[in-house]
Amino acid sequence: MSSPSKIPFSEPPYLCGLPSPYYNESHRDWQKTCRKFIEDNLLKHALEWETQETVPDHVWEKFAEGNMLIPSIGAPLPVEWLHKVGIRELPGGLKVENFDYFHTLIYADEMARSGLAGPSGSLTTGMAFGVPPLIKFANKQVQERFLPELLTGKKRSCIAITEPEAGSDVANISTTAVKSKDSKHYIINGTKKWITNGIWTDYSTMAVRTGGPGPGGLSMVVVPLKNYPGVNMRRLKVSGQISAGTTFIELDDVKVPVENLIGTEGMGMKYVMTNFNHERLTIAIGATRQARVALSAAFEYVMKREAFGKTLIEQPVVRHRLAKCGALLDSQWAWVEQFVYQMTKLPKSVADIELGGLTALCKAQAGIVLNECAQCAVLLFGGNGYTRTGQGEIAEKIYREVPGIRIPGGSEDVMLDLAVRQLVKNYQTKMKEMERPRGSSKL
């Protein structure tokens, strides 16, 4: 059965009627469910809300009521906890225990179909990156205090790591958490910057320094933010993704119970780095869809725009630009699909080691591909691509969002270096494992 005609590069190949080994009936049903829910409740007004710089509160409430924030946590979902709070199915009847990483891929791809990271990021970032450390590393008592309200959307979360002097260099975090004289509280002082969703957050998952310098002195603590004594927050105006609520946070003698510690003191760096893998892969998925939106919008435009007596698509230089970007885009998507397939087959402990560096590389490459596709779109839209309203508005907005992919979640140059260092480390470890024990005479 042939698929309806689509603008070239506007959809992943599996949605264009081409065969794929990855997607089963459950995945295809989930894609249809996601598309309808997200179109009805987010995409219809995403461009308008991004221009207004805020997504209305009722959108969060709709997603929470529909259990459509849960998929941003990523596979496997915390089934036991979801059952505890009464969530057994996602929209379309998908049981939470059957949710795999291809369902995650589809959800992240559909959430980015507006081409803008801000509207979707305003809903998902806190749940996607602030909640998982609680699920993975917090003790039962901490989980019972916070997870019921966070999983049901009654309260909001965020991940608070980055500081003015410590971005990709996580080990350089200087925000301190010193125990009170009676050892019942942490007294937290410092600043956090570029914290997505921070302005709306009830409980942040925060990286703090409980010990000496370096990575061994870091811990993670649940720190209340909104209307909490000693916490001052203000929104930051960044180039793109404005509606996602980028926030500057000042912490002045913020008193937090020691019971808010996540896991063990001194293990914060491990928790942060483990959490980064999911963050970077979902950034790569969303960025690849943004590149797709930009390139397909340009493709549609050049097929109708006329100059010098013919449509732009009849110009060889235009086709050349589209071809180069199309090759990059579909190659990136194929890598993302391959990556997700590997995650469905490898145990989490193995995937963290084998794919950790490659996740960083995939995220970096997604930013590079987005930059090429967005720049191509702006150039092909011409003056319209340089204008914040009108036919080229989406291309102009996406192009401003490129740095928001290439910098957050680990800046591009750091990611490229990290990928190679991790690959070398894995190679050296495996070589040592293959070495014959000293003194052995066995061949």
TORMI-884914 format. One line per field, with one value per residue (C-alpha): chain; x, y, z. Coordinates in Angstrom, 1 decimal, m for minus. Example, Ala and Ser with C-alpha at 12.3 -4.5 7.8 and 13.67 -1.06 7.14 Angstrom:
<balos>
unit	(A/A)
x	(12.3/13.7)
y	(m4.5/m1.1)
z	(7.8/7.1)
</balos>
This chain:
<balos>
unit	(A/A/A/A/A/A/A/A/A/A/A/A/A/A/A/A/A/A/A/A/A/A/A/A/A/A/A/A/A/A/A/A/A/A/A/A/A/A/A/A/A/A/A/A/A/A/A/A/A/A/A/A/A/A/A/A/A/A/A/A/A/A/A/A/A/A/A/A/A/A/A/A/A/A/A/A/A/A/A/A/A/A/A/A/A/A/A/A/A/A/A/A/A/A/A/A/A/A/A/A/A/A/A/A/A/A/A/A/A/A/A/A/A/A/A/A/A/A/A/A/A/A/A/A/A/A/A/A/A/A/A/A/A/A/A/A/A/A/A/A/A/A/A/A/A/A/A/A/A/A/A/A/A/A/A/A/A/A/A/A/A/A/A/A/A/A/A/A/A/A/A/A/A/A/A/A/A/A/A/A/A/A/A/A/A/A/A/A/A/A/A/A/A/A/A/A/A/A/A/A/A/A/A/A/A/A/A/A/A/A/A/A/A/A/A/A/A/A/A/A/A/A/A/A/A/A/A/A/A/A/A/A/A/A/A/A/A/A/A/A/A/A/A/A/A/A/A/A/A/A/A/A/A/A/A/A/A/A/A/A/A/A/A/A/A/A/A/A/A/A/A/A/A/A/A/A/A/A/A/A/A/A/A/A/A/A/A/A/A/A/A/A/A/A/A/A/A/A/A/A/A/A/A/A/A/A/A/A/A/A/A/A/A/A/A/A/A/A/A/A/A/A/A/A/A/A/A/A/A/A/A/A/A/A/A/A/A/A/A/A/A/A/A/A/A/A/A/A/A/A/A/A/A/A/A/A/A/A/A/A/A/A/A/A/A/A/A/A/A/A/A/A/A/A/A/A/A/A/A/A/A/A/A/A/A/A/A/A/A/A/A/A/A/A/A/A/A/A/A/A/A/A/A/A/A/A/A/A/A/A/A/A/A/A/A/A/A/A/A/A/A/A/A/A/A/A/A/A/A/A/A/A/A/A/A/A/A/A/A/A/A/A/A)
x	(0.0/1.5/1.9/0.3/2.7/4.8/7.3/10.7/12.5/9.4/9.1/11.3/11.5/9.3/6.4/6.8/5.9/9.5/10.3/12.1/13.2/12.7/9.0/6.4/2.6/2.8/5.3/3.1/0.0/1.9/3.1/m0.5/m1.6/1.2/0.7/m3.0/m2.6/0.4/m1.1/m4.4/m2.8/0.6/1.5/m1.5/m0.3/3.4/4.6/2.3/3.3/7.0/6.4/4.6/7.5/5.3/3.2/m0.1/m0.5/m3.5/m1.2/0.8/m2.4/m3.7/m0.5/m0.4/m4.0/m3.4/m0.3/1.7/4.5/5.5/7.0/9.7/11.3/12.5/12.5/12.2/9.6/9.4/6.6/6.3/6.0/3.6/1.3/1.5/0.2/m2.5/m0.8/m1.0/m1.5/m0.4/m2.8/m3.8/m3.8/0.0/0.8/3.7/5.6/5.6/7.1/10.6/13.1/11.5/8.4/10.7/12.1/8.7/7.5/10.5/10.3/6.6/7.1/9.6/7.4/6.7/10.4/10.8/12.4/10.8/7.1/7.9/10.8/8.6/6.6/9.2/12.6/11.9/10.3/12.9/16.0/14.9/12.9/15.2/17.9/15.2/14.0/17.5/19.4/17.2/16.3/12.7/11.9/13.0/11.0/7.9/8.1/8.5/7.7/3.9/3.4/6.1/4.9/1.3/2.2/0.9/4.4/7.1/10.8/14.0/17.7/19.9/23.6/25.0/26.5/28.0/31.5/30.7/28.9/30.2/32.9/30.6/33.4/34.0/30.6/30.9/27.4/27.9/25.8/27.1/25.5/24.0/25.4/22.8/23.4/19.7/19.9/22.1/22.6/23.0/24.7/25.5/24.0/22.7/22.3/20.6/18.3/15.5/12.0/13.5/11.1/8.1/9.9/8.7/11.5/14.8/17.3/20.4/24.2/25.9/29.3/29.1/32.9/36.2/37.2/36.8/34.2/34.4/33.0/29.7/26.3/22.7/20.0/16.3/16.1/12.7/12.7/9.3/8.4/11.0/13.0/16.4/15.7/15.5/14.8/14.5/14.0/16.9/16.2/18.1/18.3/15.9/13.7/12.4/9.2/11.1/11.8/15.5/16.2/18.9/18.7/20.3/20.6/21.2/21.4/18.7/17.8/17.1/16.6/19.5/16.9/16.6/20.0/19.7/21.7/25.1/27.2/30.1/28.4/26.9/29.3/28.4/24.6/25.0/27.0/24.6/21.7/23.4/23.1/19.3/19.4/21.9/20.1/16.7/18.4/19.7/16.3/14.6/17.4/17.1/13.4/14.1/16.5/13.9/11.3/13.8/14.9/11.4/10.0/12.8/12.0/8.4/9.2/11.6/9.2/6.8/9.0/10.0/13.1/14.7/11.7/11.7/11.0/14.0/14.0/15.0/18.2/21.1/22.7/19.5/19.2/22.8/22.2/19.1/21.0/23.9/21.6/19.3/22.2/23.3/19.8/18.9/22.3/21.8/18.3/19.6/22.3/19.7/17.5/20.5/21.5/18.0/17.9/21.2/19.7/16.7/19.1/21.9/21.5/21.6/24.9/26.5/24.9/26.2/29.7/29.5/27.3/28.2/30.8/28.9/25.8/27.9/29.0/25.5/24.3/27.2/26.6/22.9/23.8/26.1/23.4/20.8/23.1/23.6/19.9/18.8/21.3/20.3/16.7/17.4/19.5/16.9/14.1/16.2/14.9/11.9/14.3/15.8/12.5/10.8/7.3/5.8/6.7/10.2/9.4/9.9/13.4/14.4/13.3/14.9/18.2/18.2/17.8/20.9/23.2/20.6/21.4/25.1/25.8/23.4/23.7/27.4/28.9/29.9/33.7/33.5/31.2/33.6/36.5/34.6/33.5/37.0/38.3/35.6/36.2/39.9/39.2/36.9/39.5/42.3/40.1/39.2/42.9/43.9/41.2/42.7/46.2/47.7/48.3/52.0/53.9/51.5/53.0/49.7/49.4)
y	(0.0/3.3/6.1/9.5/11.9/13.9/16.8/15.3/14.9/15.9/12.5/9.6/6.9/4.5/7.0/7.4/3.7/2.5/m0.8/m0.7/m3.6/m1.5/m0.6/m3.2/m2.7/m1.3/1.4/2.4/2.6/4.7/7.0/7.7/8.2/10.6/12.6/13.2/14.1/16.4/18.1/18.7/20.0/21.5/21.9/23.9/26.8/26.1/28.9/31.3/30.3/30.5/34.0/34.9/33.3/31.1/28.0/28.4/26.4/24.5/22.7/21.2/20.2/18.5/16.6/15.5/14.4/12.4/10.7/12.3/13.6/10.1/9.0/11.7/9.7/7.2/3.4/1.4/3.3/3.0/0.4/m0.3/3.4/4.2/1.4/2.8/6.2/4.6/4.9/1.6/2.7/5.5/7.0/4.5/1.6/1.1/m0.6/1.1/m2.2/m2.6/0.8/0.5/2.9/3.0/4.4/7.0/7.8/8.2/10.4/12.7/12.9/13.8/16.4/18.2/18.3/22.1/22.6/24.5/23.1/25.6/24.6/20.9/21.6/23.6/20.4/17.6/18.8/18.6/15.2/13.9/14.9/16.0/12.9/9.9/10.5/10.0/6.8/5.4/6.5/7.8/5.7/4.5/7.3/10.1/8.4/8.2/11.9/13.2/10.8/10.5/14.3/14.5/11.5/12.7/16.2/17.8/19.2/20.1/19.2/20.3/19.3/22.0/21.4/24.2/27.3/30.6/29.1/25.4/24.4/21.3/21.2/19.6/18.7/22.4/23.0/25.5/25.6/24.3/22.2/22.4/20.6/22.6/22.3/19.8/17.9/17.9/20.2/21.2/25.0/25.6/28.6/29.4/30.1/28.0/29.3/28.3/26.0/24.9/24.9/26.3/29.2/26.8/24.2/22.9/20.4/20.5/17.7/19.7/19.0/20.5/20.3/18.5/17.6/18.8/19.9/17.7/15.1/13.2/16.2/16.3/15.1/15.4/16.8/17.6/21.3/23.1/26.2/27.9/30.3/28.6/30.7/31.8/31.0/33.8/33.1/35.1/34.1/34.5/35.7/33.4/33.3/30.4/28.0/31.0/29.4/26.6/28.9/29.2/30.4/32.0/30.7/32.3/30.2/32.2/30.0/27.7/25.2/21.7/18.5/16.1/13.5/15.2/13.6/11.5/8.3/8.6/11.7/12.0/10.0/13.0/13.0/9.4/10.2/13.3/11.5/8.5/10.9/12.7/9.6/9.8/13.6/13.7/11.0/12.7/16.0/14.3/12.9/16.3/18.1/15.7/16.4/20.1/19.7/17.8/20.6/23.2/21.3/20.2/23.7/25.0/22.2/23.1/26.8/26.4/24.3/27.2/30.3/31.7/33.8/34.5/33.0/29.6/28.0/27.8/24.0/24.2/25.9/23.3/25.2/25.0/21.2/20.8/22.5/20.3/17.2/17.8/18.5/15.6/13.2/14.5/14.4/10.9/9.6/11.1/9.6/6.2/6.5/7.5/4.5/2.2/3.7/3.2/m0.4/m1.1/0.4/m2.0/m5.0/m4.1/m4.2/m0.7/m1.3/m2.4/0.4/3.0/1.9/0.9/3.7/6.5/8.1/7.5/9.1/12.3/12.0/11.4/14.5/16.6/15.4/16.2/19.8/19.9/18.5/20.9/23.8/22.8/22.2/25.4/27.5/26.0/26.8/30.4/30.9/29.3/31.3/34.4/37.6/35.7/33.5/36.6/37.9/36.9/36.8/35.6/32.7/32.1/32.5/28.9/28.8/32.0/30.6/27.2/28.9/30.9/27.6/25.9/27.1/25.8/22.3/22.6/24.0/22.6/19.0/19.2/21.7/20.3/20.4/18.8/16.1/15.3/15.0/13.0/10.5/9.7/9.5/7.1/5.0/4.8/3.9/1.1/m0.2/m0.2/m1.9/m4.7/m5.1/m5.6/m8.2/m10.1/m10.1/m13.4/m13.5/m12.9/m16.1/m18.2/m20.8/m21.5/m20.6)
z	(0.0/m1.1/1.4/0.7/m1.1/1.3/0.9/0.6/3.9/5.9/7.6/8.7/6.0/8.0/7.9/4.1/3.4/3.2/5.0/8.4/10.7/13.8/14.2/15.2/15.4/18.9/17.7/14.8/16.9/19.4/16.7/15.6/19.2/19.9/16.7/17.4/21.0/20.5/17.4/19.3/22.5/21.5/17.9/16.7/18.8/19.3/17.1/18.7/22.2/21.4/20.1/23.3/25.2/27.5/27.1/29.0/32.3/30.9/28.4/31.3/33.0/29.8/29.3/33.0/33.0/29.8/31.2/28.3/30.4/31.5/28.1/28.5/31.4/28.8/28.7/30.8/32.7/36.5/36.3/40.0/40.9/38.0/39.2/42.8/41.6/39.4/36.0/34.2/30.6/28.3/25.7/23.1/25.7/25.7/29.0/30.8/31.1/27.3/26.7/25.1/23.8/20.3/22.0/23.6/20.1/18.6/21.4/21.3/17.5/17.6/20.3/18.1/15.0/15.4/14.7/18.0/21.1/23.5/23.6/24.0/26.3/28.6/29.3/29.2/30.4/34.1/33.9/31.5/33.4/36.9/37.9/36.7/39.4/42.0/40.3/39.9/42.9/45.7/48.7/49.2/51.8/49.4/46.5/48.6/49.5/46.0/43.2/43.6/43.0/40.3/38.3/38.3/37.3/40.5/41.1/38.7/38.6/36.9/36.8/38.2/37.4/35.4/37.0/35.7/36.0/35.6/32.4/30.7/33.4/35.9/38.4/38.9/40.5/43.4/45.0/48.5/50.8/54.3/57.2/60.0/63.5/64.5/61.2/60.4/57.4/54.4/54.2/50.4/48.9/45.3/41.9/39.1/35.5/32.3/34.2/31.9/33.5/36.7/37.0/37.4/39.5/42.9/43.5/41.7/41.5/42.2/42.0/45.0/46.7/50.0/50.1/48.9/45.3/42.3/41.3/44.6/46.5/44.5/45.7/44.5/46.7/46.2/46.7/46.7/44.5/43.9/46.8/49.1/51.6/50.4/46.7/44.2/40.5/37.3/33.7/31.3/27.7/25.4/21.6/21.1/23.0/24.9/26.1/27.9/30.8/31.1/34.6/36.8/40.4/43.5/46.7/49.9/53.0/51.7/54.4/53.2/55.3/55.0/54.2/50.8/49.8/46.7/47.1/48.8/49.5/47.1/44.3/42.6/39.6/38.8/39.0/36.8/34.1/34.0/33.7/30.8/28.5/28.3/28.0/25.1/23.1/23.4/22.5/19.4/18.5/18.8/17.0/14.1/13.8/13.9/11.0/9.2/9.7/8.5/5.4/4.4/4.8/2.5/0.0/m0.1/m0.5/m3.4/m5.4/m5.6/m5.3/m8.7/m9.6/m13.0/m14.9/m13.1/m9.8/m7.4/m7.5/m11.2/m10.2/m9.9/m7.0/m5.0/m5.6/m4.6/m1.2/m0.6/m1.6/0.8/3.7/2.9/2.9/6.3/7.7/6.7/7.8/11.2/11.5/10.5/13.3/15.8/15.0/15.1/18.5/19.9/18.7/20.5/23.7/23.4/23.2/25.7/29.5/31.0/32.8/29.5/27.4/29.8/29.1/25.5/24.3/26.7/24.5/21.3/22.9/23.3/19.7/18.4/20.3/18.9/15.3/15.7/16.4/13.4/11.1/12.5/11.8/8.2/7.5/9.3/7.5/4.2/4.9/5.8/2.6/0.4/2.0/1.2/2.7/4.1/6.1/7.7/8.8/12.1/10.6/7.3/5.1/6.4/10.1/11.0/9.3/11.1/14.5/14.0/13.0/16.3/18.2/16.8/19.7/22.1/20.8/20.3/23.8/26.5/27.6/27.0/24.5/21.1/21.4/24.9/23.5/20.6/22.9/25.4/22.8/21.7/25.2/26.2/23.1/23.9/27.5/26.4/24.0/26.6/29.1/26.7/25.6/29.3/29.7/26.7/28.1/29.2/33.0/33.7/34.4/32.4/30.0/28.3/24.7)
</balos>
